Amino acid sequence: MRVLVQRIKKAKIRISDTSVAEIEKGMLLFVAIGKEDSDKDIEFLSRKVVSLRIFEDKDGKMNLSVKDINGQILSVPQFTLYADTSRGNRPGFELSAGPGKAKECWERFNVLLKGAGVDVKEGVFGAHMEVELVNDGPVTIWLDSRQ
């Protein structure tokens, strides 16, 4: 499982010029499920995301989690995080889970984030989305359950 985390001041998802999700200060997550991923990967990364200390404390140090600041999370499914470009210029997605498994795992991931006490908004699985964000820092962190 792979999650690209961005610390944001605000983020918004649109589909066909219609706003479907919007958050203020917190995290924008791009989430990809791999073929080999299991509940263990989902549970590990949900705990990691909620505990990740990327927000500044009163001394300007990245020492606070999204829960500590009462921040929000916008979770966006993005299978392209498993793109393989090692064989030419057209990406392959052989390592990405199929749509059925990916959707089920992504939804489970979001349930675990919510269960940890974080306000979570979601993109739409399988939809062509426009993502608008203001990255804070910028701070962008790559998480992979297999590393």
C-alpha positions as CSV (number, residue, x, y, z in Angstrom):
1,M,0.0,0.0,0.0
2,R,1.3,3.4,-0.8
3,V,0.1,6.8,0.5
4,L,1.4,10.2,-0.7
5,V,0.8,12.6,2.2
6,Q,0.6,16.4,1.6
7,R,0.3,18.8,4.5
8,I,-2.2,21.3,3.3
9,K,-4.0,24.6,4.3
10,K,-7.0,23.6,2.2
11,A,-8.0,21.1,-0.5
12,K,-11.0,20.4,-2.7
13,I,-12.2,17.7,-5.0
14,R,-14.4,18.5,-8.0
15,I,-16.1,16.2,-10.5
16,S,-17.5,17.9,-13.6
17,D,-17.4,21.3,-12.0
18,T,-19.3,20.0,-8.9
19,S,-17.6,20.1,-5.5
20,V,-17.7,16.7,-3.8
21,A,-15.4,17.2,-0.9
22,E,-13.5,20.0,0.8
23,I,-11.3,20.4,3.9
24,E,-9.4,23.0,5.7
25,K,-6.0,22.5,7.5
26,G,-4.9,18.9,7.5
27,M,-3.7,16.3,5.1
28,L,-4.4,15.4,1.5
29,L,-3.8,11.7,1.0
30,F,-3.4,10.0,-2.4
31,V,-3.9,6.3,-1.7
32,A,-2.9,3.3,-3.8
33,I,-3.6,-0.4,-3.1
34,G,-1.2,-3.0,-4.3
35,K,-2.0,-6.5,-5.5
36,E,-0.3,-8.1,-2.4
37,D,-1.8,-5.7,0.2
38,S,-3.7,-7.1,3.2
39,D,-5.4,-5.8,6.3
40,K,-2.0,-5.7,7.9
41,D,-0.8,-3.0,5.3
42,I,-4.1,-1.0,5.7
43,E,-3.9,-1.1,9.5
44,F,-0.2,-0.2,9.5
45,L,-0.6,2.9,7.2
46,S,-3.8,4.1,8.9
47,R,-1.9,4.2,12.2
48,K,1.1,5.8,10.6
49,V,-0.9,8.6,8.9
50,V,-2.9,9.5,12.1
51,S,0.3,9.5,14.1
52,L,2.6,11.2,11.6
53,R,4.0,14.4,13.2
54,I,4.2,16.9,10.3
55,F,2.5,19.9,11.8
56,E,4.4,22.6,13.6
57,D,4.3,23.1,17.4
58,K,4.6,26.5,19.1
59,D,8.4,26.4,18.5
60,G,8.0,25.8,14.8
61,K,9.1,22.1,14.9
62,M,7.2,19.4,13.1
63,N,6.0,17.7,16.2
64,L,2.2,17.5,16.0
65,S,-0.1,15.0,14.3
66,V,-3.3,15.7,12.4
67,K,-5.2,14.7,15.5
68,D,-3.1,17.0,17.7
69,I,-4.2,20.0,15.6
70,N,-7.8,18.8,15.1
71,G,-7.1,18.7,11.4
72,Q,-9.0,17.0,8.6
73,I,-8.0,14.4,6.0
74,L,-9.1,14.3,2.4
75,S,-8.5,10.8,1.1
76,V,-8.2,10.3,-2.7
77,P,-7.9,6.9,-4.4
78,Q,-5.0,7.0,-6.9
79,F,-3.8,3.7,-8.4
80,T,-1.2,5.5,-10.5
81,L,1.1,5.5,-7.5
82,Y,2.0,2.0,-8.6
83,A,3.1,3.1,-12.1
84,D,6.0,1.1,-13.4
85,T,8.0,3.1,-16.0
86,S,11.0,0.7,-16.2
87,R,10.0,-0.6,-19.6
88,G,9.5,2.4,-21.8
89,N,7.5,5.6,-21.5
90,R,4.0,4.2,-21.1
91,P,3.4,3.3,-17.4
92,G,2.3,-0.2,-16.5
93,F,0.1,-0.9,-13.5
94,E,0.6,-4.7,-12.9
95,L,1.4,-4.1,-9.2
96,S,-1.8,-2.2,-8.6
97,A,-4.8,-4.1,-7.1
98,G,-7.8,-4.5,-9.3
99,P,-10.7,-2.2,-8.9
100,G,-12.8,-4.4,-6.6
101,K,-10.0,-5.1,-4.1
102,A,-8.7,-1.5,-4.3
103,K,-12.0,0.1,-3.5
104,E,-12.7,-2.3,-0.6
105,C,-9.3,-1.7,0.9
106,W,-9.4,2.1,0.4
107,E,-12.8,2.2,2.1
108,R,-11.5,0.1,5.0
109,F,-8.5,2.5,5.3
110,N,-10.9,5.5,5.5
111,V,-13.0,3.7,8.2
112,L,-9.8,3.2,10.3
113,L,-8.8,6.8,9.9
114,K,-12.3,7.9,11.1
115,G,-12.2,5.4,13.9
116,A,-9.0,7.0,15.1
117,G,-11.0,10.2,15.6
118,V,-10.1,12.2,12.5
119,D,-12.6,14.0,10.3
120,V,-12.2,12.3,6.9
121,K,-13.6,13.4,3.6
122,E,-13.3,11.3,0.5
123,G,-12.8,11.6,-3.2
124,V,-14.8,9.3,-5.5
125,F,-13.4,5.9,-6.4
126,G,-13.0,5.4,-10.1
127,A,-14.0,9.0,-11.0
128,H,-12.0,11.5,-13.0
129,M,-11.4,14.1,-10.3
130,E,-9.9,17.6,-10.2
131,V,-7.9,18.1,-7.1
132,E,-7.3,21.7,-5.9
133,L,-4.9,22.2,-2.9
134,V,-2.7,24.7,-1.1
135,N,0.3,22.7,0.0
136,D,1.6,24.0,3.4
137,G,5.4,24.2,3.4
138,P,5.5,22.4,1.0
139,V,5.5,19.2,3.0
140,T,5.0,16.0,1.0
141,I,5.8,12.6,2.5
142,W,5.8,9.2,0.7
143,L,4.7,6.2,2.8
144,D,4.9,2.6,1.6
145,S,3.7,-0.3,3.8
146,R,6.4,-2.6,2.3
147,Q,9.4,-0.3,3.1
